Amino acid sequence: MKLSGKVAIVTGSASGIGRGIALAMAKEGAHVAIVDINEEKGEETLADVNQLTEGALFIKDISKKENVYEIVMAVTEKFGKIDILVNNAHVSRQASFIETTEELLDLSFGTGFYPTFHFMQAAYPELKKAQGKVINFASGAGLDGQVTQTSYAAAKEAIRAISRVAANEWGPEGINVNLISPIALTPGVEQWRENAPELYEAMLNRIPLRRLGDPEQDIGQVAVFLASNDSDYITGQTIMVDGGSIKLR
Ligand SMILES: NC(=O)c1ccc[n+]([C@@H]2O[C@H](COP(=O)([O-])OP(=O)(O)OC[C@H]3O[C@@H](n4cnc5c(N)ncnc54)[C@H](O)[C@@H]3O)[C@@H](O)[C@H]2O)c1
């Protein structure tokens, strides 16, 4: 098992990609701290993780800084360390550039950028001790500047920026910081498909592999790789797990 005895925090892991990552990591022997605001789904993921290894559940709003620090402290107390930090949760609403308000920017930065930043700062002492791995989340919407995604694209590119800085600053200390830019069929994407079916169809036709990824098999396995010693010589990178949609140069 690639993550035997490792301790991982995965935000937004009650459902979607986060759940897929939690299960993929638990199957490789990691203890997973499931962090989410959705209690019902969180309990389901915890029960599934507990079939494989010992997990923990934190039903907390990570847009509040004090909650982030509480979670990091509680995970350290329960499992004695933190090896892996996955900053996956992110909420945003679409609007044209001209209709994007400060409230929409605050929602996207408040649930995506700031929690990523705070978790990285809060977990840093433990990550340093463990020679740990950070996995943050980017998006093709940010890389491509997709229409109606001003608030989301801005927060995602800000996350990429701080990930590169942290990779440079923390590399000498043995901490790896990478990002996944995924495409996967999740409840969030299903909602988006309902709201913007034409954009959804267009996206599917732009994916060379002509399908959306599976949260556990396609995204979770890459997260396992980035969390394991197999990726020790990779840092500061955005890994495209998007069926070939975007080729970074
Ligand atoms: N699904 C895709 O195709 C796709 C594409 C590009 C990028 N991404 C990125 O991948 C990540 C996961 O995407 P997803 O589609 O699984 O998302 P999702 O919306 O399906 O799931 C997000 C999870 O985060 C939780 N959450 C939301 N706000 C929270 C808060 N304040 N505190 C704690 N938990 C909170 C939700 O309850 C949910 O369980 C995100 O960063 C997303 O931006 C996804």
The ligand as an SDF file (V2000), in Angstrom:
LIG
                    3D

 44 48  0  0  0  0  0  0  0  0999 V2000
  -15.5760   18.5400  -11.1520 N   0  0  0  0  0  0  0  0  0  0  0  0
  -14.8370   19.0770  -12.1190 C   0  0  0  0  0  0  0  0  0  0  0  0
  -14.9210   18.7030  -13.3000 O   0  0  0  0  0  0  0  0  0  0  0  0
  -13.8490   20.1540  -11.7950 C   0  0  0  0  0  0  0  0  0  0  0  0
  -13.2300   20.8680  -12.8220 C   0  0  0  0  0  0  0  0  0  0  0  0
  -12.2510   21.7960  -12.5100 C   0  0  0  0  0  0  0  0  0  0  0  0
  -11.9180   21.9960  -11.1690 C   0  0  0  0  0  0  0  0  0  0  0  0
  -12.5600   21.3200  -10.1870 N   0  0  0  0  0  0  0  0  0  0  0  0
  -12.1760   21.5480   -8.7940 C   0  0  0  0  0  0  0  0  0  0  0  0
  -12.0730   20.3040   -8.1120 O   0  0  0  0  0  0  0  0  0  0  0  0
  -12.4900   20.4580   -6.7530 C   0  0  0  0  0  0  0  0  0  0  0  0
  -13.6260   19.5140   -6.4290 C   0  0  0  0  0  0  0  0  0  0  0  0
  -14.7010   19.7250   -7.3320 O   0  0  0  0  0  0  0  0  0  0  0  0
  -16.1080   18.9880   -7.1850 P   0  0  0  0  0  0  0  0  0  0  0  0
  -16.7570   19.1050   -8.5030 O   0  0  0  0  0  0  0  0  0  0  0  0
  -15.9230   17.6620   -6.5540 O   0  0  0  0  0  0  0  0  0  0  0  0
  -16.8920   19.9590   -6.1660 O   0  0  0  0  0  0  0  0  0  0  0  0
  -18.2880   19.7130   -5.4630 P   0  0  0  0  0  0  0  0  0  0  0  0
  -18.9970   21.0280   -5.4830 O   0  0  0  0  0  0  0  0  0  0  0  0
  -18.9870   18.5240   -6.0460 O   0  0  0  0  0  0  0  0  0  0  0  0
  -17.8640   19.3440   -3.9710 O   0  0  0  0  0  0  0  0  0  0  0  0
  -17.3020   20.2830   -3.1280 C   0  0  0  0  0  0  0  0  0  0  0  0
  -17.4130   19.8010   -1.6710 C   0  0  0  0  0  0  0  0  0  0  0  0
  -16.9570   20.8520   -0.8280 O   0  0  0  0  0  0  0  0  0  0  0  0
  -17.8740   21.0330    0.2560 C   0  0  0  0  0  0  0  0  0  0  0  0
  -17.8300   22.4170    0.7190 N   0  0  0  0  0  0  0  0  0  0  0  0
  -18.3080   23.5040    0.0740 C   0  0  0  0  0  0  0  0  0  0  0  0
  -18.1210   24.6100    0.8080 N   0  0  0  0  0  0  0  0  0  0  0  0
  -17.5040   24.2090    1.9540 C   0  0  0  0  0  0  0  0  0  0  0  0
  -17.0790   24.9100    3.1130 C   0  0  0  0  0  0  0  0  0  0  0  0
  -17.2370   26.2320    3.2450 N   0  0  0  0  0  0  0  0  0  0  0  0
  -16.4940   24.2030    4.1090 N   0  0  0  0  0  0  0  0  0  0  0  0
  -16.3370   22.8510    3.9880 C   0  0  0  0  0  0  0  0  0  0  0  0
  -16.7270   22.1470    2.9020 N   0  0  0  0  0  0  0  0  0  0  0  0
  -17.3160   22.8170    1.8980 C   0  0  0  0  0  0  0  0  0  0  0  0
  -19.2250   20.6590   -0.3520 C   0  0  0  0  0  0  0  0  0  0  0  0
  -20.1960   20.3570    0.6440 O   0  0  0  0  0  0  0  0  0  0  0  0
  -18.8670   19.4900   -1.2540 C   0  0  0  0  0  0  0  0  0  0  0  0
  -18.9300   18.2600   -0.5490 O   0  0  0  0  0  0  0  0  0  0  0  0
  -12.8300   21.9410   -6.6020 C   0  0  0  0  0  0  0  0  0  0  0  0
  -11.7020   22.6520   -6.1860 O   0  0  0  0  0  0  0  0  0  0  0  0
  -13.2120   22.3360   -8.0060 C   0  0  0  0  0  0  0  0  0  0  0  0
  -13.1060   23.7220   -8.2040 O   0  0  0  0  0  0  0  0  0  0  0  0
  -13.5310   20.4090  -10.4690 C   0  0  0  0  0  0  0  0  0  0  0  0
  1  2  1  0
  2  3  2  0
  2  4  1  0
  4  5  1  0
  4 44  2  0
  5  6  2  0
  6  7  1  0
  7  8  2  0
  8  9  1  0
  8 44  1  0
  9 10  1  0
  9 42  1  0
 10 11  1  0
 11 12  1  0
 11 40  1  0
 12 13  1  0
 13 14  1  0
 14 15  2  0
 14 16  1  0
 14 17  1  0
 17 18  1  0
 18 19  2  0
 18 20  1  0
 18 21  1  0
 21 22  1  0
 22 23  1  0
 23 24  1  0
 23 38  1  0
 24 25  1  0
 25 26  1  0
 25 36  1  0
 26 27  1  0
 26 35  1  0
 27 28  2  0
 28 29  1  0
 29 30  1  0
 29 35  2  0
 30 31  1  0
 30 32  2  0
 32 33  1  0
 33 34  2  0
 34 35  1  0
 36 37  1  0
 36 38  1  0
 38 39  1  0
 40 41  1  0
 40 42  1  0
 42 43  1  0
M  CHG  2   8   1  16  -1
M  END
$$$$
